[in-house]
Amino acid sequence: MEDAMLKFSLPENILQPLFSVSNSSTLDETLELLIEASKTPGGRLDLGSKKILPVVLQLSQSLSYPSGHDILLLSLKLLRNLCAGEMTNQNLFIEQNGVKAVSTILLSFVGLDSDSDYGIIRMGLQLLGNVSLAGERHQRAVWHHFFPAGFLEIARVRTLETSDPLCMVIYTCFDQSHEFVTEICGDQGLPILAEIVRTASTVGFEEDWLKLLLSRLCLEESHFPMLFSKLCPVGSSGNYENIEFKVDVFASEQAFLMDIVSEILNEQSNEMTVSSDVALCVLGILKKSAGVLDSVSTCKSGFSAGSNAINVLKYSLTILKEICARDGQKSSNEHGSVNVVDLLVSSGLLELLLCLLRDLEPPAIIRKAIKQGENQDGAASYSPKHSPYRGFRRDLVAVIGNCTYRRKHVQNEIRERNGILLLLQQCVTDEENRFLREWGIWCVRNLLEGNLENQRVVAELELQGSVDVPEIAGLGLRVEVDQKTGRAKLVNVS
């Protein structure tokens, strides 16, 4: 005991209770024994009845850095365990002003830069998370002490060790509080969220807390537009409806955010709805990202070199596909109300998708037919655009297919925009677009279902100058090559 008192200058009134409970005479062994005991509910309850938490909290405040680093880590670990679902200890932590004590410790380590220092911050955040789970009083104590400055400082620590538990603490505090949700999405809170996303985009994440946080704030609370704008590059206006395009208009953090949101929508049940504000924001992002396609460079493979704009383009299509799928299912049971898909279509979604699809070079099978047609008839070829990434064509068709589901006015608009043949052309296998054929068939099915006008257009197609390709003929389809433009059309011959 004297060695511990001499080494750390610790008073006997701290060490004696710990040694007595653990039946040990060395501090590190004492803490290890108590940590082991605190792993079970019975052990935590027993230590709570013996009022060990205030002693350990006092110990953690008495240690100096760096000599007391290891003991501090053990102390925080013991406190974390003690507060894991044990109300007696959770209440003691608040009554002993533990939030302030831990805050002082954590923020003193924020400026340091080593894995062991990050371990201290991580352990302290896990402790606060366990305390916050006790209820509103505990959540308010943590929130009011750390918001906004404390959370912001920790969010700027670019390490996985601290990012995951920070998301846990913030989410646990605001999950049942409309007041805290408003604050975290306000002027003081958005910088915290932006730094969390920047950190996660750099170091990644392992736990689900980041997704839970973004699902709640970006989708359920519809604050995605504000957070996305907060992440925009320096000098960018954040207005995604203007027509001035630059290759560097998007930041990598914005692409990361959209990737996570698309994953959340893909993983969540179809009962999750997306607000019109979020949907229109994503459409605006799609328009802007599509506008930079002519500016990005292409690789030898024909695909665009990696860029934030291309990633944003991909994820915006993925998000819109999920939004339209959800709203499509809902629209089949609801009548007389304007839904999100109708709003997107009226805002130019369908026009944009058909334009992007029409500008692409045809799938490989169709290109083969075009080449045969040129050799036979000498038709002039046009200069189509390359796909910016693998799966781009499939994603366009998927969004169109979901938009068309049981919406006659959308079916009609596709016909009026001469899109029927274009979509028939997508019902083929394509190495660069996995599942293109399946999405194409789904799209055409939706396009023709219950629409006699569209069915008549397909039935009355005249086969002029057609070129047979075995792979297409096997699907009951045939390629036509326009003699004037050299463009291919896929028609139904069954």
Secondary structure, DSSP 8 states (H G I E B T S, - for coil): -HHHHHHH---HHHHHHHHHHHT-SSHHHHHHHHHHHTTSHHHHHHHHHTTHHHHHHHHHHH--TTTTHHHHHHHHHHHHHHTSS-HHHHHHHHHTTHHHHHHHHHHHHHT--SHHHHHHHHHHHHHHHHHHTT-HHHHHHHHHHHTTHHHHHHHTS--HHHHHHHHHHHHHHHTT-HHHHHHHTSTTTHHHHHHHHHHHHHH---SSHHHHHHIIIIIIS--HHHHHHHTS-TT----TT-S---TTSS-HHHHHHHHHHHHHHHHS-TT----HHHHHHHHHHHHHHHTTTTTS-B-TTSSB---HHHHHHHHHHHHHHHHHHHHHHHHTT--SS--HHHHHHHTTHHHHHHHHHHHB---HHHHHHHHHHHHHH-------B--SSTTHHHHHHHHHHHHHTT-HHHHHHHHHTT-HHHHHTT-S--TTSTTHHHHHHHHHHHHHTT-HHHHHHHHT----SEE--HHHHTTTEEEEE-TTT--EEEEE--
